[in-house]
Amino acid sequence: MRQLCAIAALIVLAATAVVVITLPSSSTGVVRFAVVDQVALAGLGLILAGAVLALGRPRIDADATGVRIQNLIGARTIPWSVVRAVRFERKSRWATLLLTNDDVVALFAVQAIDGARAVRATDGLRALLAAHVAAQPAKPPLLYDN
């Protein structure tokens, strides 16, 4: 996904560069384009390329302590102790973490379009969660007095 986003950003920059270079030679008959228009268009091309690159930003790093998630906006670290399940349903576009407080955290870095890589990533996350659960001491049953 990152490579695809980088290629798309380069295409956006190239198309913008062509338009910026050819802009002064074109005229609508009513409006003449100037250097200000070229600068504005170049800035717009840079903003669009940056937005396309941002789509390739999601990342996940997991180890025995927890999961570090870098999504489109912001990053967060989630310890395994608050994760109830790692889900990736057939109809889902990306994997999710189900937390103990019933919140759901989207994992945009593990997308269905990635096919076998997404399956391996999900299986790896599930294995880390299972290892964490197995390492926890057994909790005694709760007793209630009536």
N, CA, C and O atoms as a GROMACS GRO file, in nm:
protein
  584
    1MET      N    1   0.082  -0.119   0.000
    1MET     CA    2   0.000   0.000   0.000
    1MET      C    3   0.087   0.126   0.000
    1MET      O    4   0.056   0.223  -0.069
    2ARG      N    5   0.196   0.122   0.078
    2ARG     CA    6   0.284   0.238   0.082
    2ARG      C    7   0.346   0.265  -0.054
    2ARG      O    8   0.356   0.381  -0.096
    3GLN      N    9   0.386   0.160  -0.123
    3GLN     CA   10   0.446   0.177  -0.255
    3GLN      C   11   0.344   0.232  -0.354
    3GLN      O   12   0.377   0.318  -0.435
    4LEU      N   13   0.222   0.183  -0.347
    4LEU     CA   14   0.117   0.232  -0.434
    4LEU      C   15   0.089   0.379  -0.409
    4LEU      O   16   0.070   0.456  -0.503
    5CYS      N   17   0.085   0.418  -0.283
    5CYS     CA   18   0.062   0.558  -0.248
    5CYS      C   19   0.177   0.646  -0.295
    5CYS      O   20   0.155   0.758  -0.342
    6ALA      N   21   0.300   0.598  -0.283
    6ALA     CA   22   0.417   0.675  -0.328
    6ALA      C   23   0.413   0.695  -0.480
    6ALA      O   24   0.443   0.804  -0.529
    7ILE      N   25   0.376   0.590  -0.553
    7ILE     CA   26   0.367   0.601  -0.699
    7ILE      C   27   0.255   0.698  -0.738
    7ILE      O   28   0.273   0.780  -0.828
    8ALA      N   29   0.142   0.688  -0.670
    8ALA     CA   30   0.030   0.779  -0.699
    8ALA      C   31   0.068   0.924  -0.668
    8ALA      O   32   0.030   1.015  -0.741
    9ALA      N   33   0.142   0.946  -0.560
    9ALA     CA   34   0.185   1.082  -0.526
    9ALA      C   35   0.280   1.137  -0.632
    9ALA      O   36   0.272   1.254  -0.667
   10LEU      N   37   0.369   1.052  -0.683
   10LEU     CA   38   0.459   1.096  -0.790
   10LEU      C   39   0.382   1.130  -0.917
   10LEU      O   40   0.416   1.226  -0.986
   11ILE      N   41   0.278   1.055  -0.948
   11ILE     CA   42   0.195   1.084  -1.066
   11ILE      C   43   0.124   1.217  -1.048
   11ILE      O   44   0.116   1.297  -1.142
   12VAL      N   45   0.072   1.242  -0.928
   12VAL     CA   46   0.006   1.370  -0.899
   12VAL      C   47   0.105   1.484  -0.916
   12VAL      O   48   0.073   1.586  -0.976
   13LEU      N   49   0.226   1.468  -0.862
   13LEU     CA   50   0.328   1.573  -0.876
   13LEU      C   51   0.367   1.595  -1.021
   13LEU      O   52   0.383   1.709  -1.064
   14ALA      N   53   0.382   1.487  -1.097
   14ALA     CA   54   0.419   1.500  -1.238
   14ALA      C   55   0.309   1.571  -1.317
   14ALA      O   56   0.337   1.659  -1.397
   15ALA      N   57   0.185   1.532  -1.294
   15ALA     CA   58   0.073   1.596  -1.365
   15ALA      C   59   0.064   1.743  -1.329
   15ALA      O   60   0.038   1.827  -1.415
   16THR      N   61   0.084   1.774  -1.202
   16THR     CA   62   0.080   1.914  -1.159
   16THR      C   63   0.194   1.993  -1.221
   16THR      O   64   0.175   2.107  -1.263
   17ALA      N   65   0.312   1.932  -1.227
   17ALA     CA   66   0.427   2.000  -1.289
   17ALA      C   67   0.400   2.032  -1.435
   17ALA      O   68   0.433   2.141  -1.482
   18VAL      N   69   0.341   1.939  -1.508
   18VAL     CA   70   0.309   1.963  -1.649
   18VAL      C   71   0.210   2.078  -1.662
   18VAL      O   72   0.227   2.164  -1.749
   19VAL      N   73   0.111   2.080  -1.579
   19VAL     CA   74   0.011   2.187  -1.585
   19VAL      C   75   0.074   2.320  -1.548
   19VAL      O   76   0.046   2.422  -1.612
   20VAL      N   77   0.159   2.321  -1.445
   20VAL     CA   78   0.223   2.446  -1.401
   20VAL      C   79   0.313   2.501  -1.512
   20VAL      O   80   0.317   2.622  -1.535
   21ILE      N   81   0.385   2.412  -1.580
   21ILE     CA   82   0.476   2.457  -1.686
   21ILE      C   83   0.400   2.510  -1.807
   21ILE      O   84   0.440   2.609  -1.867
   22THR      N   85   0.290   2.446  -1.844
   22THR     CA   86   0.215   2.486  -1.963
   22THR      C   87   0.110   2.593  -1.934
   22THR      O   88   0.048   2.645  -2.028
   23LEU      N   89   0.088   2.628  -1.811
   23LEU     CA   90  -0.017   2.723  -1.775
   23LEU      C   91   0.003   2.862  -1.837
   23LEU      O   92  -0.095   2.918  -1.887
   24PRO      N   93   0.123   2.922  -1.837
   24PRO     CA   94   0.135   3.057  -1.892
   24PRO      C   95   0.107   3.065  -2.041
   24PRO      O   96   0.069   3.172  -2.091
   25SER      N   97   0.125   2.956  -2.114
   25SER     CA   98   0.103   2.959  -2.258
   25SER      C   99  -0.044   2.945  -2.295
   25SER      O  100  -0.082   2.964  -2.411
   26SER      N  101  -0.129   2.910  -2.196
   26SER     CA  102  -0.271   2.893  -2.227
   26SER      C  103  -0.350   3.013  -2.178
   26SER      O  104  -0.311   3.081  -2.083
   27SER      N  105  -0.459   3.037  -2.242
   27SER     CA  106  -0.547   3.147  -2.204
   27SER      C  107  -0.688   3.109  -2.243
   27SER      O  108  -0.710   3.042  -2.343
   28THR      N  109  -0.783   3.153  -2.164
   28THR     CA  110  -0.922   3.123  -2.196
   28THR      C  111  -0.983   3.230  -2.286
   28THR      O  112  -1.097   3.218  -2.329
   29GLY      N  113  -0.906   3.336  -2.314
   29GLY     CA  114  -0.960   3.445  -2.393
   29GLY      C  115  -1.013   3.555  -2.303
   29GLY      O  116  -1.018   3.671  -2.343
   30VAL      N  117  -1.052   3.520  -2.185
   30VAL     CA  118  -1.103   3.617  -2.089
   30VAL      C  119  -1.001   3.639  -1.977
   30VAL      O  120  -0.980   3.752  -1.932
   31VAL      N  121  -0.938   3.530  -1.934
   31VAL     CA  122  -0.844   3.536  -1.823
   31VAL      C  123  -0.705   3.498  -1.872
   31VAL      O  124  -0.689   3.402  -1.948
   32ARG      N  125  -0.606   3.573  -1.827
   32ARG     CA  126  -0.466   3.538  -1.855
   32ARG      C  127  -0.406   3.485  -1.727
   32ARG      O  128  -0.423   3.544  -1.621
   33PHE      N  129  -0.336   3.374  -1.737
   33PHE     CA  130  -0.274   3.313  -1.619
   33PHE      C  131  -0.138   3.376  -1.595
   33PHE      O  132  -0.064   3.406  -1.689
   34ALA      N  133  -0.105   3.396  -1.466
   34ALA     CA  134   0.021   3.460  -1.430
   34ALA      C  135   0.102   3.368  -1.340
   34ALA      O  136   0.063   3.254  -1.314
   35VAL      N  137   0.214   3.420  -1.292
   35VAL     CA  138   0.303   3.344  -1.204
   35VAL      C  139   0.231   3.306  -1.075
   35VAL      O  140   0.255   3.198  -1.020
   36VAL      N  141   0.146   3.393  -1.025
   36VAL     CA  142   0.070   3.364  -0.903
   36VAL      C  143  -0.014   3.238  -0.920
   36VAL      O  144  -0.025   3.156  -0.829
   37ASP      N  145  -0.073   3.222  -1.038
   37ASP     CA  146  -0.153   3.103  -1.065
   37ASP      C  147  -0.065   2.978  -1.068
   37ASP      O  148  -0.106   2.872  -1.021
   38GLN      N  149   0.055   2.990  -1.122
   38GLN     CA  150   0.147   2.877  -1.124
   38GLN      C  151   0.187   2.836  -0.982
   38GLN      O  152   0.190   2.718  -0.949
   39VAL      N  153   0.218   2.935  -0.899
   39VAL     CA  154   0.257   2.906  -0.761
   39VAL      C  155   0.142   2.841  -0.684
   39VAL      O  156   0.162   2.745  -0.611
   40ALA      N  157   0.022   2.893  -0.702
   40ALA     CA  158  -0.095   2.836  -0.634
   40ALA      C  159  -0.120   2.692  -0.679
   40ALA      O  160  -0.151   2.606  -0.597
   41LEU      N  161  -0.107   2.668  -0.807
   41LEU     CA  162  -0.129   2.532  -0.858
   41LEU      C  163  -0.020   2.436  -0.810
   41LEU      O  164  -0.048   2.320  -0.779
   42ALA      N  165   0.104   2.485  -0.804
   42ALA     CA  166   0.212   2.402  -0.752
   42ALA      C  167   0.187   2.368  -0.605
   42ALA      O  168   0.208   2.254  -0.563
   43GLY      N  169   0.142   2.465  -0.527
   43GLY     CA  170   0.109   2.439  -0.386
   43GLY      C  171  -0.004   2.339  -0.373
   43GLY      O  172   0.000   2.251  -0.287
   44LEU      N  173  -0.105   2.351  -0.457
   44LEU     CA  174  -0.216   2.257  -0.455
   44LEU      C  175  -0.169   2.116  -0.490
   44LEU      O  176  -0.215   2.018  -0.430
   45GLY      N  177  -0.079   2.106  -0.585
   45GLY     CA  178  -0.023   1.975  -0.621
   45GLY      C  179   0.054   1.912  -0.506
   45GLY      O  180   0.044   1.792  -0.482
   46LEU      N  181   0.131   1.994  -0.434
   46LEU     CA  182   0.204   1.943  -0.318
   46LEU      C  183   0.110   1.897  -0.207
   46LEU      O  184   0.134   1.794  -0.143
   47ILE      N  185   0.003   1.971  -0.186
   47ILE     CA  186  -0.096   1.932  -0.083
   47ILE      C  187  -0.163   1.801  -0.122
   47ILE      O  188  -0.180   1.712  -0.038
   48LEU      N  189  -0.202   1.787  -0.248
   48LEU     CA  190  -0.266   1.663  -0.293
   48LEU      C  191  -0.171   1.544  -0.283
   48LEU      O  192  -0.211   1.435  -0.242
   49ALA      N  193  -0.045   1.564  -0.322
   49ALA     CA  194   0.054   1.455  -0.312
   49ALA      C  195   0.076   1.416  -0.166
   49ALA      O  196   0.088   1.297  -0.135
   50GLY      N  197   0.080   1.514  -0.077
   50GLY     CA  198   0.094   1.484   0.066
   50GLY      C  199  -0.025   1.406   0.119
   50GLY      O  200  -0.008   1.316   0.201
   51ALA      N  201  -0.145   1.440   0.073
   51ALA     CA  202  -0.265   1.367   0.116
   51ALA      C  203  -0.261   1.223   0.067
   51ALA      O  204  -0.301   1.131   0.139
   52VAL      N  205  -0.214   1.202  -0.055
   52VAL     CA  206  -0.204   1.066  -0.108
   52VAL      C  207  -0.100   0.988  -0.029
   52VAL      O  208  -0.121   0.870   0.001
   53LEU      N  209   0.012   1.050   0.005
   53LEU     CA  210   0.115   0.983   0.085
   53LEU      C  211   0.064   0.948   0.225
   53LEU      O  212   0.103   0.846   0.282
   54ALA      N  213  -0.022   1.032   0.280
   54ALA     CA  214  -0.077   1.007   0.414
   54ALA      C  215  -0.159   0.878   0.417
   54ALA      O  216  -0.170   0.815   0.522
   55LEU      N  217  -0.216   0.839   0.305
   55LEU     CA  218  -0.293   0.715   0.300
   55LEU      C  219  -0.204   0.593   0.322
   55LEU      O  220  -0.254   0.487   0.362
   56GLY      N  221  -0.076   0.606   0.297
   56GLY     CA  222   0.018   0.496   0.319
   56GLY      C  223   0.083   0.500   0.455
   56GLY      O  224   0.176   0.423   0.481
   57ARG      N  225   0.038   0.587   0.543
   57ARG     CA  226   0.099   0.605   0.675
   57ARG      C  227   0.066   0.496   0.777
   57ARG      O  228   0.151   0.470   0.862
   58PRO      N  229  -0.049   0.432   0.774
   58PRO     CA  230  -0.082   0.335   0.879
   58PRO      C  231   0.024   0.227   0.896
   58PRO      O  232   0.080   0.175   0.799
   59ARG      N  233   0.049   0.195   1.023
   59ARG     CA  234   0.152   0.096   1.057
   59ARG      C  235   0.116   0.032   1.190
   59ARG      O  236   0.052   0.094   1.275
   60ILE      N  237   0.157  -0.093   1.208
   60ILE     CA  238   0.136  -0.164   1.334
   60ILE      C  239   0.267  -0.229   1.376
   60ILE      O  240   0.333  -0.296   1.296
   61ASP      N  241   0.303  -0.209   1.501
   61ASP     CA  242   0.416  -0.279   1.561
   61ASP      C  243   0.363  -0.347   1.686
   61ASP      O  244   0.302  -0.282   1.771
   62ALA      N  245   0.385  -0.478   1.697
   62ALA     CA  246   0.335  -0.552   1.812
   62ALA      C  247   0.447  -0.636   1.871
   62ALA      O  248   0.534  -0.686   1.800
   63ASP      N  249   0.442  -0.650   2.003
   63ASP     CA  250   0.535  -0.738   2.073
   63ASP      C  251   0.463  -0.794   2.195
   63ASP      O  252   0.341  -0.784   2.205
   64ALA      N  253   0.537  -0.852   2.286
   64ALA     CA  254   0.475  -0.918   2.402
   64ALA      C  255   0.407  -0.820   2.495
   64ALA      O  256   0.321  -0.860   2.574
   65THR      N  257   0.442  -0.691   2.489
   65THR     CA  258   0.381  -0.594   2.581
   65THR      C  259   0.252  -0.534   2.528
   65THR      O  260   0.162  -0.501   2.605
   66GLY      N  261   0.241  -0.520   2.397
   66GLY     CA  262   0.120  -0.460   2.341
   66GLY      C  263   0.133  -0.429   2.193
   66GLY      O  264   0.221  -0.480   2.124
   67VAL      N  265   0.042  -0.343   2.147
   67VAL     CA  266   0.034  -0.307   2.006
   67VAL      C  267   0.050  -0.155   1.993
   67VAL      O  268  -0.017  -0.079   2.062
   68ARG      N  269   0.141  -0.112   1.905
   68ARG     CA  270   0.156   0.029   1.874
   68ARG      C  271   0.094   0.052   1.737
   68ARG      O  272   0.137  -0.006   1.638
   69ILE      N  273  -0.007   0.137   1.734
   69ILE     CA  274  -0.085   0.159   1.613
   69ILE      C  275  -0.062   0.301   1.562
   69ILE      O  276  -0.076   0.398   1.636
   70GLN      N  277  -0.025   0.312   1.436
   70GLN     CA  278  -0.012   0.440   1.368
   70GLN      C  279  -0.116   0.442   1.259
   70GLN      O  280  -0.097   0.379   1.155
   71ASN      N  281  -0.227   0.513   1.280
   71ASN     CA  282  -0.332   0.523   1.179
   71ASN      C  283  -0.317   0.653   1.103
   71ASN      O  284  -0.215   0.721   1.116
   72LEU      N  285  -0.416   0.690   1.025
   72LEU     CA  286  -0.408   0.811   0.945
   72LEU      C  287  -0.383   0.934   1.032
   72LEU      O  288  -0.302   1.020   0.998
   73ILE      N  289  -0.452   0.941   1.143
   73ILE     CA  290  -0.437   1.055   1.234
   73ILE      C  291  -0.401   1.001   1.371
   73ILE      O  292  -0.482   0.934   1.435
   74GLY      N  293  -0.281   1.030   1.416
   74GLY     CA  294  -0.240   0.995   1.550
   74GLY      C  295  -0.190   0.853   1.566
   74GLY      O  296  -0.203   0.767   1.478
   75ALA      N  297  -0.130   0.834   1.682
   75ALA     CA  298  -0.075   0.703   1.716
   75ALA      C  299  -0.116   0.670   1.859
   75ALA      O  300  -0.139   0.759   1.940
   76ARG      N  301  -0.124   0.543   1.887
   76ARG     CA  302  -0.155   0.501   2.024
   76ARG      C  303  -0.095   0.365   2.052
   76ARG      O  304  -0.074   0.284   1.961
   77THR      N  305  -0.069   0.343   2.180
   77THR     CA  306  -0.016   0.215   2.224
   77THR      C  307  -0.121   0.149   2.310
   77THR      O  308  -0.175   0.210   2.403
   78ILE      N  309  -0.152   0.024   2.280
   78ILE     CA  310  -0.255  -0.050   2.353
   78ILE      C  311  -0.190  -0.174   2.413
   78ILE      O  312  -0.141  -0.259   2.339
   79PRO      N  313  -0.191  -0.186   2.545
   79PRO     CA  314  -0.135  -0.307   2.607
   79PRO      C  315  -0.228  -0.426   2.583
   79PRO      O  316  -0.349  -0.410   2.568
   80TRP      N  317  -0.170  -0.547   2.580
   80TRP     CA  318  -0.250  -0.668   2.556
   80TRP      C  319  -0.353  -0.689   2.666
   80TRP      O  320  -0.453  -0.756   2.643
   81SER      N  321  -0.330  -0.635   2.784
   81SER     CA  322  -0.423  -0.657   2.895
   81SER      C  323  -0.561  -0.596   2.870
   81SER      O  324  -0.658  -0.637   2.934
   82VAL      N  325  -0.571  -0.500   2.778
   82VAL     CA  326  -0.702  -0.440   2.750
   82VAL      C  327  -0.762  -0.489   2.618
   82VAL      O  328  -0.869  -0.444   2.578
   83VAL      N  329  -0.693  -0.581   2.551
   83VAL     CA  330  -0.743  -0.635   2.425
   83VAL      C  331  -0.817  -0.766   2.451
   83VAL      O  332  -0.761  -0.858   2.511
   84ARG      N  333  -0.941  -0.773   2.407
   84ARG     CA  334  -1.020  -0.895   2.423
   84ARG      C  335  -1.004  -0.986   2.302
   84ARG      O  336  -0.998  -1.108   2.317
   85ALA      N  337  -0.999  -0.928   2.180
   85ALA     CA  338  -0.991  -1.011   2.059
   85ALA      C  339  -0.933  -0.932   1.943
   85ALA      O  340  -0.943  -0.809   1.939
   86VAL      N  341  -0.874  -1.004   1.850
   86VAL     CA  342  -0.830  -0.948   1.723
   86VAL      C  343  -0.927  -1.001   1.619
   86VAL      O  344  -0.936  -1.122   1.598
   87ARG      N  345  -1.001  -0.911   1.554
   87ARG     CA  346  -1.103  -0.954   1.459
   87ARG      C  347  -1.071  -0.911   1.317
   87ARG      O  348  -1.019  -0.802   1.294
   88PHE      N  349  -1.103  -0.999   1.225
   88PHE     CA  350  -1.093  -0.966   1.082
   88PHE      C  351  -1.200  -1.048   1.013
   88PHE      O  352  -1.174  -1.159   0.966
   89GLU      N  353  -1.319  -0.994   1.006
   89GLU     CA  354  -1.432  -1.065   0.948
   89GLU      C  355  -1.424  -1.061   0.796
   89GLU      O  356  -1.361  -0.972   0.738
   90ARG      N  357  -1.488  -1.156   0.732
   90ARG     CA  358  -1.482  -1.166   0.586
   90ARG      C  359  -1.532  -1.040   0.516
   90ARG      O  360  -1.477  -1.001   0.413
   91LYS      N  361  -1.633  -0.976   0.569
   91LYS     CA  362  -1.689  -0.859   0.504
   91LYS      C  363  -1.617  -0.729   0.542
   91LYS      O  364  -1.649  -0.623   0.488
   92SER      N  365  -1.521  -0.737   0.633
   92SER     CA  366  -1.449  -0.618   0.678
   92SER      C  367  -1.341  -0.578   0.578
   92SER      O  368  -1.285  -0.661   0.508
   93ARG      N  369  -1.314  -0.449   0.575
   93ARG     CA  370  -1.206  -0.400   0.489
   93ARG      C  371  -1.072  -0.401   0.561
   93ARG      O  372  -0.967  -0.407   0.497
   94TRP      N  373  -1.076  -0.397   0.695
   94TRP     CA  374  -0.952  -0.400   0.773
   94TRP      C  375  -0.976  -0.471   0.905
   94TRP      O  376  -1.090  -0.492   0.947
   95ALA      N  377  -0.867  -0.507   0.969
   95ALA     CA  378  -0.875  -0.576   1.098
   95ALA      C  379  -0.909  -0.477   1.208
   95ALA      O  380  -0.890  -0.356   1.194
   96THR      N  381  -0.961  -0.530   1.319
   96THR     CA  382  -0.994  -0.446   1.434
   96THR      C  383  -0.951  -0.516   1.562
   96THR      O  384  -0.937  -0.638   1.568
   97LEU      N  385  -0.932  -0.435   1.665
   97LEU     CA  386  -0.909  -0.487   1.799
   97LEU      C  387  -1.034  -0.462   1.880
   97LEU      O  388  -1.085  -0.350   1.882
   98LEU      N  389  -1.085  -0.564   1.948
   98LEU     CA  390  -1.197  -0.548   2.039
   98LEU      C  391  -1.137  -0.536   2.179
   98LEU      O  392  -1.068  -0.626   2.225
   99LEU      N  393  -1.164  -0.425   2.245
   99LEU     CA  394  -1.108  -0.399   2.377
   99LEU      C  395  -1.201  -0.448   2.486
   99LEU      O  396  -1.318  -0.475   2.461
  100THR      N  397  -1.149  -0.458   2.606
  100THR     CA  398  -1.229  -0.509   2.718
  100THR      C  399  -1.344  -0.417   2.755
  100THR      O  400  -1.442  -0.462   2.814
  101ASN      N  401  -1.336  -0.288   2.720
  101ASN     CA  402  -1.447  -0.197   2.748
  101ASN      C  403  -1.543  -0.186   2.630
  101ASN      O  404  -1.622  -0.092   2.622
  102ASP      N  405  -1.537  -0.282   2.538
  102ASP     CA  406  -1.621  -0.294   2.419
  102ASP      C  407  -1.594  -0.188   2.312
  102ASP      O  408  -1.671  -0.176   2.217
  103ASP      N  409  -1.486  -0.111   2.326
  103ASP     CA  410  -1.444  -0.022   2.218
  103ASP      C  411  -1.383  -0.106   2.106
  103ASP      O  412  -1.333  -0.215   2.130
  104VAL      N  413  -1.387  -0.053   1.986
  104VAL     CA  414  -1.328  -0.119   1.870
  104VAL      C  415  -1.226  -0.023   1.810
  104VAL      O  416  -1.256   0.093   1.784
  105VAL      N  417  -1.105  -0.072   1.788
  105VAL     CA  418  -0.998   0.009   1.730
  105VAL      C  419  -0.966  -0.047   1.592
  105VAL      O  420  -0.932  -0.165   1.578
  106ALA      N  421  -0.978   0.037   1.491
  106ALA     CA  422  -0.950  -0.005   1.354
  106ALA      C  423  -0.799  -0.013   1.331
  106ALA      O  424  -0.723   0.073   1.376
  107LEU      N  425  -0.758  -0.117   1.261
  107LEU     CA  426  -0.618  -0.136   1.224
  107LEU      C  427  -0.608  -0.116   1.073
  107LEU      O  428  -0.610  -0.213   0.997
  108PHE      N  429  -0.595   0.009   1.029
  108PHE     CA  430  -0.594   0.040   0.887
  108PHE      C  431  -0.473  -0.018   0.815
  108PHE      O  432  -0.474  -0.027   0.692
  109ALA      N  433  -0.371  -0.057   0.888
  109ALA     CA  434  -0.252  -0.114   0.825
  109ALA      C  435  -0.274  -0.259   0.780
  109ALA      O  436  -0.196  -0.311   0.700
  110VAL      N  437  -0.378  -0.324   0.832
  110VAL     CA  438  -0.408  -0.462   0.794
  110VAL      C  439  -0.539  -0.460   0.716
  110VAL      O  440  -0.648  -0.469   0.773
  111GLN      N  441  -0.527  -0.448   0.582
  111GLN     CA  442  -0.644  -0.435   0.497
  111GLN      C  443  -0.669  -0.561   0.416
  111GLN      O  444  -0.577  -0.635   0.383
  112ALA      N  445  -0.796  -0.583   0.386
  112ALA     CA  446  -0.836  -0.703   0.311
  112ALA      C  447  -0.769  -0.709   0.174
  112ALA      O  448  -0.743  -0.818   0.123
  113ILE      N  449  -0.742  -0.595   0.115
  113ILE     CA  450  -0.681  -0.592  -0.018
  113ILE      C  451  -0.540  -0.652  -0.018
  113ILE      O  452  -0.490  -0.691  -0.123
  114ASP      N  453  -0.476  -0.660   0.099
  114ASP     CA  454  -0.342  -0.716   0.110
  114ASP      C  455  -0.342  -0.869   0.107
  114ASP      O  456  -0.235  -0.930   0.100
  115GLY      N  457  -0.457  -0.931   0.112
  115GLY     CA  458  -0.470  -1.076   0.097
  115GLY      C  459  -0.393  -1.156   0.200
  115GLY      O  460  -0.420  -1.147   0.319
  116ALA      N  461  -0.298  -1.236   0.154
  116ALA     CA  462  -0.224  -1.329   0.241
  116ALA      C  463  -0.143  -1.254   0.347
  116ALA      O  464  -0.127  -1.303   0.458
  117ARG      N  465  -0.091  -1.136   0.313
  117ARG     CA  466  -0.016  -1.057   0.412
  117ARG      C  467  -0.107  -1.016   0.528
  117ARG      O  468  -0.065  -1.016   0.644
  118ALA      N  469  -0.231  -0.981   0.497
  118ALA     CA  470  -0.326  -0.943   0.602
  118ALA      C  471  -0.359  -1.062   0.691
  118ALA      O  472  -0.372  -1.047   0.813
  119VAL      N  473  -0.372  -1.178   0.631
  119VAL     CA  474  -0.401  -1.300   0.709
  119VAL      C  475  -0.284  -1.331   0.802
  119VAL      O  476  -0.305  -1.363   0.919
  120ARG      N  477  -0.161  -1.323   0.750
  120ARG     CA  478  -0.042  -1.349   0.834
  120ARG      C  479  -0.031  -1.247   0.947
  120ARG      O  480   0.002  -1.283   1.060
  121ALA      N  481  -0.060  -1.121   0.918
  121ALA     CA  482  -0.053  -1.018   1.021
  121ALA      C  483  -0.157  -1.041   1.129
  121ALA      O  484  -0.128  -1.027   1.248
  122THR      N  485  -0.278  -1.077   1.088
  122THR     CA  486  -0.385  -1.105   1.185
  122THR      C  487  -0.350  -1.227   1.269
  122THR      O  488  -0.369  -1.226   1.390
  123ASP      N  489  -0.301  -1.332   1.205
  123ASP     CA  490  -0.261  -1.452   1.280
  123ASP      C  491  -0.149  -1.420   1.378
  123ASP      O  492  -0.148  -1.473   1.490
  124GLY      N  493  -0.055  -1.336   1.340
  124GLY     CA  494   0.053  -1.297   1.430
  124GLY      C  495   0.002  -1.220   1.550
  124GLY      O  496   0.046  -1.243   1.663
  125LEU      N  497  -0.091  -1.127   1.526
  125LEU     CA  498  -0.150  -1.052   1.638
  125LEU      C  499  -0.228  -1.144   1.731
  125LEU      O  500  -0.220  -1.131   1.853
  126ARG      N  501  -0.302  -1.238   1.673
  126ARG     CA  502  -0.377  -1.333   1.755
  126ARG      C  503  -0.284  -1.422   1.837
  126ARG      O  504  -0.314  -1.454   1.951
  127ALA      N  505  -0.171  -1.461   1.779
  127ALA     CA  506  -0.074  -1.543   1.853
  127ALA      C  507  -0.014  -1.464   1.970
  127ALA      O  508   0.003  -1.519   2.079
  128LEU      N  509   0.018  -1.338   1.948
  128LEU     CA  510   0.071  -1.256   2.057
  128LEU      C  511  -0.033  -1.237   2.168
  128LEU      O  512   0.001  -1.241   2.286
  129LEU      N  513  -0.159  -1.218   2.130
  129LEU     CA  514  -0.266  -1.205   2.229
  129LEU      C  515  -0.282  -1.336   2.306
  129LEU      O  516  -0.297  -1.334   2.428
  130ALA      N  517  -0.280  -1.449   2.237
  130ALA     CA  518  -0.294  -1.579   2.303
  130ALA      C  519  -0.177  -1.604   2.398
  130ALA      O  520  -0.197  -1.659   2.506
  131ALA      N  521  -0.057  -1.566   2.360
  131ALA     CA  522   0.059  -1.583   2.447
  131ALA      C  523   0.046  -1.497   2.572
  131ALA      O  524   0.083  -1.539   2.682
  132HIS      N  525  -0.008  -1.377   2.556
  132HIS     CA  526  -0.028  -1.290   2.672
  132HIS      C  527  -0.133  -1.349   2.766
  132HIS      O  528  -0.114  -1.350   2.888
  133VAL      N  529  -0.242  -1.398   2.710
  133VAL     CA  530  -0.349  -1.457   2.792
  133VAL      C  531  -0.298  -1.581   2.864
  133VAL      O  532  -0.330  -1.602   2.981
  134ALA      N  533  -0.219  -1.662   2.797
  134ALA     CA  534  -0.167  -1.785   2.858
  134ALA      C  535  -0.068  -1.753   2.971
  134ALA      O  536  -0.055  -1.831   3.065
  135ALA      N  537   0.000  -1.641   2.961
  135ALA     CA  538   0.099  -1.605   3.063
  135ALA      C  539   0.037  -1.546   3.189
  135ALA      O  540   0.104  -1.534   3.292
  136GLN      N  541  -0.089  -1.509   3.181
  136GLN     CA  542  -0.156  -1.449   3.297
  136GLN      C  543  -0.197  -1.557   3.395
  136GLN      O  544  -0.241  -1.665   3.355
  137PRO      N  545  -0.184  -1.529   3.526
  137PRO     CA  546  -0.227  -1.628   3.625
  137PRO      C  547  -0.379  -1.644   3.621
  137PRO      O  548  -0.453  -1.551   3.590
  138ALA      N  549  -0.422  -1.764   3.654
  138ALA     CA  550  -0.566  -1.791   3.654
  138ALA      C  551  -0.634  -1.711   3.765
  138ALA      O  552  -0.583  -1.704   3.877
  139LYS      N  553  -0.747  -1.653   3.733
  139LYS     CA  554  -0.821  -1.575   3.831
  139LYS      C  555  -0.918  -1.666   3.905
  139LYS      O  556  -0.984  -1.749   3.843
  140PRO      N  557  -0.926  -1.651   4.036
  140PRO     CA  558  -1.022  -1.733   4.110
  140PRO      C  559  -1.164  -1.690   4.076
  140PRO      O  560  -1.187  -1.574   4.042
  141PRO      N  561  -1.259  -1.782   4.085
  141PRO     CA  562  -1.398  -1.745   4.054
  141PRO      C  563  -1.450  -1.646   4.159
  141PRO      O  564  -1.410  -1.648   4.275
  142LEU      N  565  -1.540  -1.561   4.114
  142LEU     CA  566  -1.601  -1.465   4.206
  142LEU      C  567  -1.706  -1.534   4.290
  142LEU      O  568  -1.785  -1.613   4.239
  143LEU      N  569  -1.708  -1.504   4.417
  143LEU     CA  570  -1.807  -1.560   4.508
  143LEU      C  571  -1.896  -1.448   4.558
  143LEU      O  572  -1.849  -1.339   4.592
  144TYR      N  573  -2.023  -1.477   4.563
  144TYR     CA  574  -2.119  -1.376   4.609
  144TYR      C  575  -2.191  -1.428   4.732
  144TYR      O  576  -2.227  -1.545   4.739
  145ASP      N  577  -2.212  -1.340   4.826
  145ASP     CA  578  -2.293  -1.373   4.942
  145ASP      C  579  -2.433  -1.322   4.920
  145ASP      O  580  -2.452  -1.208   4.878
  146ASN      N  581  -2.530  -1.405   4.946
  146ASN     CA  582  -2.670  -1.362   4.928
  146ASN      C  583  -2.732  -1.326   5.059
  146ASN      O  584  -2.849  -1.287   5.064
   0.00000   0.00000   0.00000
